[in-house]
Amino acid sequence: MLDTKDIAVVILNWNGKDLLKQFLPSIIEHSENATIYVADNASTDNSVSLVSEHFPTVKIIQNIDNGGYAKGYNDALKNVQEPLLCLVNSDIEVTKDWLKPVLKEFDDHPSTAIIQPKILDYKDKSKFEYAGAAGGFIDKYGYPYCRGRIFNTVEEDKGQYNDIIDIFWASGACFFIRNAVFNNLNGFDESYFAHMEEIDLCWRAFNQNHQIKYVGHSTVYHVGGATLKTNNPKKTYLNFRNSLFTLVKNADGNVFGKAFVRMVLDGIAGLMFLAQLKPNHFLAILKAHGAFYLNLNTVLSQRKKTSKRAGYYRITSVVWSYFIKGKKTF
């Protein structure tokens, strides 16, 4: 029978001293018997000395370089032996008993491999948070969306998602996974650096018939954009590039047809950025497509290595549903 001592809460940090000072206390207080790690990605802001001096119960893993979210966690988790991993952003505040419903789901259902809790907005705790909300889904063309957040429409939390359901992807902001499954899937794709790597991992898990769940009885609060701001063109570049990587690597059927439609839709998004006088984001999409073409052979070779599973999407196009049909909620 699983217990909280079987959980490793692993916080990836890069120059997040102030965030650790603010949010580590809630994690320590509400994660009784779990082992807490700070995995430091070669910070230069004295984060490590802060943790060792002020939070002596927290274990420190020091990565030799900043490989982003993907490589940072891959490197750090080689040092973690607990059977359940909880990957937590440094800008997450947890709540009392947040681990118990998740632990029960893992214990009751051995086929459950990955879990996401309810993620609310730290800046407005009545609303869901952009990065994950109440569980992630994806459309035919690889566009991700969430219960509680579709594009920029964010719902208020009125208890409508206080449930446990199968989802397609779990947010990397607070991501529970069985250690054995993480290793079996060879961890995150390090070429992603950051953004979409959790969706890629979940898709690979889905293709191997693992179950991914949302557990709405566990709640955390996420600041969001603490490391890379939403108005940063690099974020746009990584999101568009990595999303194409993920679609071509993992989707079943005619993936070239899906990728073509996806890139046309990306082009429309780029024109919208130009209309909004955001030329750097338009250029970021062009660069993302260029990087996709440059890496296409590698992505196709990755595609050949795993079997594909149908039924990954619920709706054909979230873009069509949202912008043309006007459907703003899940």
Helices and strands as residue ranges (DSSP letters): G 4-6, E 7-13, H 17-30, E 35-41, H 47-54, E 59-63, H 68-77, E 84-88, E 92-94, H 99-108, E 112-121, E 124-128, E 136-138, E 144-146, E 149-150, E 153-154, E 164-166, E 174-178, H 179-184, G 190-192, H 197-207, E 211-222, H 233-250, H 255-275, H 279-294, H 296-303, H 318-319, I 320-324
